[in-house]
Amino acid sequence: MIDDLQRLRALYPVPGERALRKQMDRLDRHALRFIALSPFVVLSTADAQGRQDASPRGGAPGFVRADTQRLWIPDAPGNHRLDSLSNIIATGGIGLLFLLPGVDETLRVNGRARLHDDAERLAPFAADPRVRLVIEVDVQEAYLHCAKALMRSKLWSDAARVERSVLPSMGAMINEQIGSDAPAESQAQMLARYAQDL
């Protein structure tokens, strides 16, 4: 087991100057453009005991608003567990990973987050009446991440696409996981239900 930084670092070369210098404490024009084009971000948070959580968020490109020092993420309805939001209240730390379909590079942003439900912060998202609060993030670190992971995964390649039928429906999988004998919601039923609330 690798349990100290010296042994860990011995396995890898020293990071290059470019990898270190690319980290910024603000969003430059390239990061702002990336966010404006992105329809998808993963929120990473932790609770007061250090338990980690990663939650996907999506919307029309540009659904996350930003300036050079701050981001505003509207909270659209999900499963109502509130894991990420509870973690933000507990610790305030957040990591964001923005993706652009077809682009292998990603944008990473780390910072301090707060939850707001005041009219001023909700106003830019008024077109969506489902938005109840906004996650406001003060940027502490931002940098473009290299393309290697997405290139290796071939995430955007048509040849890498998996047919949905390779897995049971979400309803069937969850019923099995929780030991429910209730009739499982089919994939078609789930899609019809989601369509009312996207």
Secondary structure as GFF3:
##gff-version 3
##sequence-region A 1 198
A	DSSP	alpha_helix	5	10	.	.	.	ID=ss1
A	DSSP	alpha_helix	17	21	.	.	.	ID=ss2
A	DSSP	alpha_helix	29	37	.	.	.	ID=ss3
A	DSSP	beta_strand	40	46	.	.	.	ID=ss4
A	DSSP	beta_strand	52	58	.	.	.	ID=ss5
A	DSSP	beta_strand	65	66	.	.	.	ID=ss6
A	DSSP	beta_strand	70	74	.	.	.	ID=ss7
A	DSSP	alpha_helix	83	91	.	.	.	ID=ss8
A	DSSP	beta_strand	93	100	.	.	.	ID=ss9
A	DSSP	beta_strand	103	116	.	.	.	ID=ss10
A	DSSP	alpha_helix	119	122	.	.	.	ID=ss11
A	DSSP	three_ten_helix	123	125	.	.	.	ID=ss12
A	DSSP	beta_strand	134	145	.	.	.	ID=ss13
A	DSSP	alpha_helix	148	153	.	.	.	ID=ss14
A	DSSP	three_ten_helix	158	160	.	.	.	ID=ss15
A	DSSP	three_ten_helix	164	166	.	.	.	ID=ss16
A	DSSP	alpha_helix	170	178	.	.	.	ID=ss17
A	DSSP	alpha_helix	187	195	.	.	.	ID=ss18
###
